[in-house]
Amino acid sequence: MRGLKGKRIVLAGAATGVGAGAAVRLGEEGAAVVIGDLNLAGAEATAAEIRSGGGTAVAYEFDLADEASVVELVQHVVDEFGGIDGLVNAGADLSPRTIGVDKNLLETDMAVWQRTLDVNLLGYVRMSKAVVPLLIEAGGGSIVNVSSGAAVSRGDGKRPAYAASKSAILALTRHVATNWGRDGVRCNGVMPGFVMGPTQVQQNDTELQDMFLAQVPTTRLGRPSDLGAVIALLLSDDAEWINGQVWAIDGGANMRF
Ligand SMILES: NC(=O)c1ccc[n+]([C@@H]2O[C@H](COP(=O)([O-])OP(=O)(O)OC[C@H]3O[C@@H](n4cnc5c(N)ncnc54)[C@H](O)[C@@H]3O)[C@@H](O)[C@H]2O)c1
């Protein structure tokens, strides 16, 4: 991919899973990778994996739900690398106390809605607010937001707060793309299908895995590297003319025009 060598990319929520897949691929492509996550040990392990392959990567603890912590993460990147060329928003609260009790409209507690939106949506808003001015000042850059197939699918009747948070990310993506495209700031998104990262391995929801494989025209479940490849492409110069798009990367689960 063209233009990733030396690009300074900050990834918000990339200790494990899809975000880590993107971090590893970006490291392989020669980008300088900054991984921010609540899970510092996981972020450090992913950064170490990138460095052991000859790449450049550092890790910081931060919280998408805390504006001061977001500002501090972005400042770390500027202090360490002198600026930012790209942002990947990948984190989401997938913990049992949040998505695990996101049942349906009548049974999902308001606190679960608030926490879900605070991390999954407002976290991306906080990161974008902190990074967009730096990209404008630098003459451009690229943002990739990780949404979900849950944003556009008919859904499974569960997880309304999660699906709403992921739908709102589509609007945020178009908003940034529209307002700052002329400043060279591109903003795109991906909607993963069922991707087997460590969280999904731990959840071991074989019913959901079987349902996905039975319904989707593909040979296998997704891997973090499948998403990592597309996220890296969207951050690269090969994607110079791609703006405001959200791609379904899901083995064909959502086919759209
Ligand atoms: N895996 C899938 O099947 C799938 C499908 C659709 C969308 N997604 C999306 O992909 C992204 C990654 O999910 P994943 O499935 O790889 O799971 P994951 O648990 O491996 O990744 C989520 C990451 O977000 C971090 N995080 C959670 N709360 C945070 C906070 N407050 N501040 C900072 N970091 C925080 C976690 O520590 C973790 O590293 C999410 O946005 C998720 O919604 C995943």
The ligand as an ORCA input file, in Angstrom:
! r2SCAN-3c Opt
* xyz 0 1
  N     -15.590     -8.995     16.580
  C     -16.733     -8.827     15.928
  O     -17.400     -9.795     15.544
  C     -17.217     -7.439     15.634
  C     -18.323     -7.286     14.795
  C     -18.773     -6.008     14.508
  C     -18.121     -4.915     15.043
  N     -17.051     -5.080     15.864
  C     -16.414     -3.890     16.417
  O     -15.017     -4.031     16.362
  C     -14.430     -3.260     17.420
  C     -13.461     -4.148     18.187
  O     -14.202     -5.175     18.826
  P     -13.654     -6.653     19.002
  O     -14.793     -7.568     18.721
  O     -12.401     -6.841     18.266
  O     -13.473     -6.751     20.583
  P     -12.259     -6.466     21.588
  O     -12.855     -6.629     22.943
  O     -11.122     -7.335     21.228
  O     -11.865     -4.967     21.302
  C     -12.420     -3.862     21.972
  C     -11.289     -3.037     22.521
  O     -11.829     -1.838     23.073
  C     -11.191     -1.613     24.321
  N     -12.029     -0.758     25.150
  C     -13.226     -1.053     25.708
  N     -13.679     -0.004     26.417
  C     -12.772      0.982     26.287
  C     -12.666      2.315     26.791
  N     -13.610      2.830     27.586
  N     -11.582      3.050     26.488
  C     -10.588      2.536     25.704
  N     -10.623      1.279     25.207
  C     -11.704      0.515     25.489
  C     -10.994     -2.998     24.892
  O     -10.058     -3.034     25.956
  C     -10.543     -3.750     23.648
  O      -9.146     -3.642     23.462
  C     -15.580     -2.743     18.268
  O     -15.868     -1.413     17.898
  C     -16.728     -3.662     17.889
  O     -17.982     -3.057     18.074
  C     -16.584     -6.328     16.175
*
